[in-house]
Amino acid sequence: MSSVTSSSVALVAGASGIVGIGVTQRLVADGWRVICASRSGGGDIAGTEGIALDLMDPQACRRALAKHTDITHVFFTAYQPAASRAAEVAPNLAMLRHLVEAVSAVAPALEKVVLTTGAKFYGIQWGQTKTPCRETDPRQLPPNFYYDQEDFLRQAQQGQRWSWVNLIPPFVSGFAVGNPMNLVMGIGIYAAISKEMGLPLRFPGSAGAYDALHQIADAHIIGSAANWAARSDAAANQAFNVTNGDPARWCNTWPVIAQGLGMAWAEPKTMPLADVMPDQQALWDRIVEREGLRKIDINRIVNWAWVDYMLRMSHDVVLETGKIRRAGFHECIETDRVFAQRLQELQQHKVLPA
């Protein structure tokens, strides 16, 4: 595996998201020079530079990157939500294409493009899937923009000196404020509301999901895997599953979460968070005022319908990780402990009450 040098320059797209923050923090810690691309141009993570970049505009991408001829690696974690699976394809493929083509045109030292997709690559969004999911499994029926992104990289890489990697995590945990698809934030706010009402912490998803086997990839692990993939000769022009390393069940994790938050817990009770949580804003505002927390709109900062979807996935979601370990990536962390730590992190940043 190559070492990071003074000439190693990373461009991270989507650096303000959960995965992007994890990737950026890991790169900075390892000595990379990191450029964070965003519409606003802000480099909010310590040790990084910011560049204003509209990924939907190919000409704007080329103009903004014209002076950045020293970029050696691209890390793509950006995501554009849409009304349907089919509608997601065009914008998410366009953002990747515009960025890669712009960097390729101006950066002769480009070595690798590291893409992060997800377990929807294996069709988990459609229901029961053969487990463990392997990188060699046949694809599901489209639409699925993950397929389009990987296919674009395969085609664009032909004849180029750079290579690509597709990292495939399952469910993701991490720190971010402002990303509505944030399971840690959703559970944290739901728990705080329950605690304020004197209620035990009840798992609000389905009974099947409570007992099903699943995996999480924390942003820390994804960041470490991206750092490894960028520097490893064994990670070239192929996909790798990446997880924390320990399959989990909510029935085991839930008591750990409750204990970490100083709450009692009770048996699961399926309830539609998308219906009940929007009515809790007034109560949340009182908590914020009393505890001196950051003022947030709980219906904008969390997509409650998405949390419902995540906590009602009653089939096993298990990814086989032998391939990435045989290639040389061995880092792992304990899922239950890290999930509790992520909630504590939100408390420390005055987003959740302590």
C-alpha positions in Angstrom: 0.0 0.0 0.0 1.4 3.4 -1.0 2.0 6.1 1.7 0.4 9.5 1.8 2.9 12.1 0.6 2.8 15.9 0.2 1.6 15.4 -3.3 -1.5 13.4 -2.2 -4.5 15.7 -2.9 -8.0 14.5 -2.3 -11.2 16.0 -3.6 -14.2 15.0 -1.6 -17.7 15.5 -3.1 -20.5 15.3 -0.5 -18.2 16.2 2.4 -21.1 17.6 4.5 -23.0 14.3 4.6 -22.6 11.4 7.1 -20.3 9.4 4.9 -18.5 12.4 3.5 -17.6 13.7 7.0 -16.3 10.2 7.9 -14.1 10.1 4.8 -12.8 13.6 5.2 -11.9 13.3 8.8 -10.0 10.1 8.1 -8.1 11.6 5.3 -7.1 14.7 7.3 -6.0 12.5 10.2 -3.8 10.5 7.8 -2.0 13.6 6.4 -3.9 14.2 3.1 -4.4 17.6 1.7 -8.2 17.6 1.4 -10.4 19.8 -0.8 -14.1 19.7 0.1 -16.5 20.4 -2.8 -19.9 21.9 -2.1 -22.3 24.5 -3.6 -21.4 27.0 -0.9 -17.7 26.4 -1.1 -17.3 26.1 2.7 -14.6 23.9 4.1 -16.3 23.4 7.5 -14.1 20.4 8.6 -10.9 21.5 10.3 -7.8 20.9 8.1 -9.6 21.1 4.8 -10.0 23.6 2.0 -13.4 24.5 0.4 -14.3 24.9 -3.2 -17.7 26.0 -4.6 -18.9 23.4 -7.1 -22.2 22.8 -8.7 -22.0 19.1 -9.6 -25.1 19.4 -11.8 -23.4 21.9 -14.1 -20.6 20.3 -16.2 -19.2 23.7 -17.4 -19.2 25.1 -13.9 -17.3 22.0 -12.7 -14.7 22.5 -15.3 -14.3 26.2 -14.5 -14.1 25.6 -10.8 -11.5 22.8 -11.1 -9.4 24.4 -13.8 -6.7 25.5 -11.3 -6.7 22.3 -9.3 -4.4 20.4 -11.5 -2.8 18.6 -8.6 -5.7 16.5 -7.6 -4.7 12.9 -7.2 -7.8 11.2 -5.8 -11.5 11.8 -6.0 -13.9 10.5 -3.2 -17.5 10.6 -4.3 -20.1 10.5 -1.5 -22.6 13.0 -2.9 -26.3 12.1 -3.2 -29.3 13.9 -4.7 -32.7 12.6 -3.5 -35.6 12.3 -5.9 -39.3 11.3 -5.8 -38.7 7.8 -7.0 -36.0 5.2 -7.7 -36.2 6.0 -11.4 -36.0 9.7 -10.9 -32.8 9.3 -8.8 -30.8 7.9 -11.7 -30.3 11.0 -13.9 -29.1 13.5 -11.2 -26.9 11.1 -9.3 -25.2 9.7 -12.4 -24.8 13.3 -13.8 -23.0 14.5 -10.7 -20.5 11.7 -10.8 -19.9 12.0 -14.5 -19.5 15.8 -14.4 -17.0 15.6 -11.6 -14.9 12.7 -13.0 -14.8 14.2 -16.4 -13.8 17.6 -15.1 -11.0 16.3 -12.9 -9.8 13.9 -15.6 -9.5 16.8 -18.0 -7.3 19.0 -15.7 -5.5 16.7 -13.3 -2.9 14.5 -15.1 -1.8 12.9 -11.8 -5.3 11.5 -11.0 -4.8 8.0 -9.6 -8.1 6.8 -8.3 -11.8 7.5 -8.0 -13.4 6.1 -4.8 -17.2 5.8 -5.0 -19.4 4.9 -2.1 -22.8 3.4 -2.9 -24.8 1.1 -0.6 -26.5 -2.2 0.0 -29.4 -1.3 -2.3 -26.9 -2.5 -4.8 -28.1 -6.0 -3.7 -31.8 -5.1 -3.8 -32.4 -5.0 -0.1 -35.0 -2.2 -0.7 -37.2 -4.7 -2.6 -37.4 -7.3 0.2 -35.7 -10.5 1.2 -32.3 -10.9 -0.5 -30.0 -13.9 -0.5 -27.4 -13.5 2.3 -24.6 -13.0 2.7 -24.5 -10.6 -0.2 -21.4 -11.0 -2.2 -19.8 -8.7 -4.7 -20.2 -11.4 -7.4 -24.0 -11.7 -6.9 -26.0 -10.9 -10.1 -27.7 -7.5 -10.2 -31.4 -6.9 -9.6 -33.8 -5.3 -12.1 -33.2 -1.6 -12.4 -33.8 1.3 -11.9 -30.8 1.6 -9.5 -28.5 4.6 -9.8 -25.7 2.6 -8.1 -25.5 0.4 -11.2 -25.4 3.4 -13.5 -22.6 5.0 -11.4 -20.4 1.9 -11.4 -21.0 1.3 -15.1 -20.0 4.8 -15.9 -16.7 4.4 -14.0 -16.0 1.1 -15.8 -16.5 2.8 -19.1 -14.7 6.1 -18.3 -11.6 4.3 -16.9 -10.9 2.5 -20.2 -7.6 3.8 -21.5 -6.9 6.0 -18.4 -4.1 5.7 -15.9 -6.5 6.1 -13.0 -8.6 3.3 -11.5 -11.8 3.2 -9.6 -13.2 1.5 -6.4 -16.8 1.0 -5.4 -17.3 0.7 -1.6 -20.6 -0.9 -0.6 -21.7 -0.4 3.0 -25.1 -1.6 4.5 -26.9 0.7 7.0 -24.7 3.7 7.9 -24.2 5.4 11.2 -22.3 8.6 11.8 -22.3 12.2 12.8 -24.1 14.9 10.7 -26.5 17.7 11.4 -28.8 18.6 8.4 -28.8 15.2 6.7 -32.5 14.0 6.9 -31.5 10.4 6.2 -29.7 10.0 9.5 -30.7 7.0 11.6 -28.7 8.1 14.7 -30.4 11.5 14.7 -33.8 10.0 14.2 -33.5 7.5 17.1 -31.9 10.2 19.3 -34.7 12.7 18.9 -37.4 9.9 19.3 -35.6 8.8 22.5 -35.4 12.3 23.9 -39.1 12.9 23.3 -39.9 9.6 25.0 -37.7 10.4 27.9 -39.3 13.8 28.3 -42.7 12.2 28.5 -41.5 9.7 31.1 -41.9 6.8 28.7 -39.5 3.8 28.3 -37.6 3.5 25.1 -39.6 1.2 22.8 -38.4 0.0 19.4 -40.8 1.7 17.0 -40.2 -0.5 14.0 -41.6 -3.9 13.1 -41.2 -7.1 15.3 -39.4 -8.8 12.4 -36.9 -6.0 12.1 -36.3 -6.1 15.9 -35.1 -9.7 15.6 -33.6 -9.7 12.1 -29.8 -9.9 11.6 -28.3 -6.8 10.0 -25.1 -4.9 9.7 -24.0 -1.3 10.0 -21.0 0.5 8.6 -20.1 3.5 10.7 -18.7 6.5 8.8 -15.4 5.9 10.6 -15.1 2.5 9.1 -16.1 3.7 5.6 -13.6 6.5 5.9 -10.9 4.1 6.8 -11.9 1.8 4.0 -11.8 4.7 1.5 -8.4 5.7 2.7 -7.2 2.2 2.3 -8.8 1.8 -1.1 -7.2 5.0 -2.4 -3.7 3.8 -1.6 -3.9 0.1 -2.2 -2.9 -1.5 -5.5 -5.1 -4.5 -4.6 -8.2 -2.1 -4.7 -8.4 -1.3 -8.4 -11.4 -1.4 -10.7 -13.6 -3.5 -8.5 -16.2 -3.3 -5.7 -15.8 -4.2 -2.0 -18.4 -4.7 0.7 -17.5 -2.8 3.9 -19.1 -3.2 7.4 -18.2 -2.7 11.0 -17.5 -6.4 11.1 -20.1 -7.6 13.6 -23.6 -8.5 12.5 -26.2 -7.1 15.0 -29.8 -7.3 16.0 -31.9 -4.4 17.2 -33.1 -6.6 20.1 -29.5 -6.6 21.4 -28.7 -3.0 20.4 -31.8 -1.3 21.8 -31.1 -2.0 25.5 -27.5 -0.6 24.9 -29.0 2.6 23.4 -31.5 2.9 26.3 -28.8 2.4 28.9 -26.5 5.0 27.3 -29.3 7.5 27.4 -30.2 6.8 31.0 -33.6 5.3 30.0 -35.6 2.2 30.8 -36.6 0.2 27.8 -39.7 -1.9 27.0 -40.9 -4.4 24.4 -41.2 -3.1 20.8 -44.3 -1.2 19.8 -44.7 -0.6 16.1 -45.7 3.0 15.4 -45.5 5.3 12.4 -42.9 7.9 13.3 -43.8 9.8 10.2 -47.3 10.3 11.7 -46.5 10.9 15.4 -43.2 12.8 15.4 -44.3 15.9 13.4 -46.6 16.8 16.3 -43.8 16.8 18.8 -42.1 20.0 17.7 -43.6 22.1 20.5 -42.4 19.7 23.1 -39.0 19.6 21.4 -38.8 23.4 21.5 -39.3 23.3 25.3 -36.5 20.8 25.7 -34.2 23.0 23.5 -35.0 26.1 25.6 -34.5 24.3 28.9 -31.3 22.5 27.9 -29.7 25.3 25.8 -29.6 23.1 22.7 -29.3 24.1 19.0 -32.6 25.1 17.6 -33.7 22.7 14.9 -36.9 21.8 13.1 -37.3 18.0 13.8 -39.4 17.6 10.7 -36.7 19.0 8.4 -33.6 17.6 10.1 -35.0 14.0 10.0 -36.9 12.2 7.3 -39.3 10.2 9.6 -40.7 8.2 6.7 -37.2 7.0 5.9 -36.6 6.1 9.6 -39.8 4.1 9.5 -38.5 2.3 6.4 -35.2 1.5 8.0 -36.7 0.2 11.2 -39.3 -2.0 9.4 -36.8 -4.0 7.3 -37.7 -7.4 8.6 -35.4 -9.5 6.5 -31.7 -10.1 7.2 -29.2 -7.7 5.7 -25.8 -9.3 5.8 -22.8 -8.5 3.5 -19.9 -10.9 3.1 -16.7 -9.0 3.8 -14.1 -11.7 3.0 -13.0 -10.0 -0.3 -12.0 -6.7 1.3 -10.2 -8.5 4.1 -8.3 -10.8 1.7 -7.3 -7.6 -0.2 -5.8 -6.1 3.0 -8.4 -4.1 4.9 -8.9 -5.5 8.4 -10.2 -2.6 10.6 -13.4 -3.4 12.6 -15.4 -1.8 15.4 -18.2 -2.8 17.8 -21.5 -1.7 16.4 -23.5 -1.4 19.6 -20.8 0.6 21.3 -20.2 2.9 18.3 -23.9 3.6 17.9 -24.1 4.7 21.5 -21.0 6.9 21.1 -22.6 8.6 18.1 -25.6 9.6 20.2 -23.2 10.9 22.9 -21.5 12.9 20.1 -24.8 14.6 19.3 -25.2 15.4 23.0 -21.8 16.9 23.2 -22.6 19.2 20.2 -25.7 20.3 21.9 -28.0 18.7 19.4 -29.6 16.2 21.8 -30.2 16.7 25.6 -27.7 14.9 27.8 
